């Protein structure tokens, strides 16, 4: 079975509110068996543009599990905080 990933590019608008997001999202990620592969960190743009301050990549056992996480009640509060405090690009993608 192919794994599922979420990839998030984040530009924080309200740091104070956004600080609530990491602990809330971590609880939900862990409940659905997700594993953080990238969570912020320093980076260098080698080519093109990367219009984001932060990047997060989370691996799930399947694409279905990634979708289940995103649509869960457990993630709903974190999602609301993220949407209120940051501009984000958020994709779910099937991978290996």
Order of alpha helices (4+ residues) and beta strands (2+ residues): beta-alpha-beta-beta-alpha-alpha-beta
